[in-house]
């Protein structure tokens, strides 16, 4: 038998496999359109839809997170848990500006931002940007 009557599948298989892989990749990137704002960054932020929680750690002059960007909806609560080996103050460069004084040990602080934009949360002593809040 010469093979003339048999369909040749090889030229069809490669494009089908490629299309299947592309479709699967796009589906994985689609995300949830439920309206919850998911935090970005290295994982120290978490969201339950109503609030975004971030733990800030201070050990001497070293802070974590350090410059992490976190997504936040306008009016959504941001709960900062501060674990510090000494007292200090954080500055939230929103309008109006907010200051968060914290003591040595663990404390919890809640803030909201009512205007969209990028808002920095920083320490002035030492001068460190801890978070960039991307408010939408």
Buried (B, 14 or more C-beta within 10 A) or exposed (E): EEEEEEEEEEEEEEEEEEEEEEEEEEEEEEEEEEEEBEBEBEEBBBBEEEBBBBBBBBEEEEBBBEEBBBBBBEEBBBBBBBBBEEEBEBBBBBEEEBEBEBEEEEBEBEBBBEEEEEBBBBBEEEEBBBBBBBBE
